[in-house]
Amino acid sequence: MNRKHGEYKVPGGKLVVVDLAVDGDLLRDVEVSGDFFLEPAEALSSITEALEGAPANAGVDGWAQRISAGIPEEAQMIGFSAEAVATAVQRAVEGGDA
C-alpha cells in the first residue's frame, strides 16, 4: 500500500492535511492533521474513524457526509469543515504520494 498525501487550504481559514493509503477500493491508515482548531480535541479520532474503511471512490460529498455523521454533535470545527477534510482526502486519493 502506497501512502498518499493531500492538503487543502481553506479560503480565509486553516490548512487541512490528510495522509492515507488505498487498499483495494478502501481508505486505510487515515491520518488527519493541520493548523485548524477542533473542540473537543478528541473529536479528531471521530473524523479519522469516519474515513477509515470508506470507499476510495466516495467523492468529496460522500466523505463529508461520513465525517459529519461521525463527529459528536457538540464538536466545533473552527477554521475548517467536513468538506475541507474531504477535499484533502480527494487530493490524496488522486495521487498525492507521501
C-alpha positions in Angstrom: 0.0 0.0 0.0 1.4 3.3 -1.0 0.9 6.2 1.4 -0.7 9.2 -0.2 -0.8 12.8 0.9 -3.3 15.6 0.3 -3.6 19.2 1.5 -6.3 21.8 1.3 -6.0 25.4 2.5 -9.5 26.7 3.4 -10.0 30.1 1.9 -9.6 32.5 4.8 -9.2 29.5 7.1 -6.8 26.8 8.0 -4.7 24.1 6.4 -6.1 20.5 6.4 -3.6 17.7 5.8 -4.6 14.0 5.1 -2.3 11.1 4.8 -3.7 7.7 3.9 -3.3 4.5 2.0 -5.7 3.0 -0.5 -6.1 -0.8 -0.1 -8.2 -2.2 -2.9 -11.0 0.3 -3.0 -10.9 1.4 0.6 -9.2 4.1 2.6 -6.8 2.8 5.2 -4.4 4.2 7.9 -6.1 7.6 7.7 -4.4 10.5 9.5 -5.8 14.0 9.6 -3.8 17.0 10.8 -3.3 20.7 10.1 -3.4 24.0 11.8 -7.1 24.0 12.4 -8.9 24.0 15.8 -11.3 21.3 16.9 -13.1 21.2 20.2 -13.0 18.8 21.9 -9.7 17.7 20.5 -10.7 14.1 20.9 -13.2 14.5 18.1 -10.3 14.2 15.7 -10.4 10.4 16.2 -14.1 10.5 15.2 -13.1 12.1 11.9 -10.4 9.5 11.2 -12.7 6.7 12.2 -15.4 8.0 9.8 -12.9 7.8 6.9 -11.2 4.6 7.8 -12.6 1.9 5.5 -14.6 4.3 3.5 -14.8 3.7 -0.3 -12.0 5.4 -2.1 -14.4 6.5 -4.8 -17.0 8.1 -2.4 -16.0 11.6 -3.5 -16.0 14.8 -1.6 -19.7 14.7 -0.8 -19.6 11.1 0.3 -16.7 11.6 2.6 -18.0 14.8 4.0 -21.3 13.1 4.9 -19.4 10.3 6.7 -17.4 12.9 8.6 -20.5 15.0 9.6 -22.4 11.9 10.7 -19.4 10.6 12.7 -18.3 13.6 14.8 -20.0 14.3 18.1 -22.9 16.8 17.9 -21.1 19.1 20.3 -17.9 19.2 18.3 -16.8 22.5 16.9 -14.7 22.6 13.8 -13.0 26.0 13.8 -11.4 27.3 10.6 -12.3 24.1 8.6 -15.2 21.9 7.8 -16.1 18.3 6.9 -15.9 19.4 3.2 -12.4 20.7 3.7 -11.2 17.4 5.1 -13.0 15.6 2.2 -11.2 17.8 -0.3 -7.9 16.9 1.2 -8.9 13.2 1.0 -9.7 13.7 -2.7 -6.4 15.3 -3.4 -4.6 12.4 -1.7 -6.6 9.8 -3.5 -6.0 11.4 -6.8 -2.3 10.8 -6.5 -0.6 12.8 -3.8 2.2 10.4 -3.0 3.6 10.9 0.5 
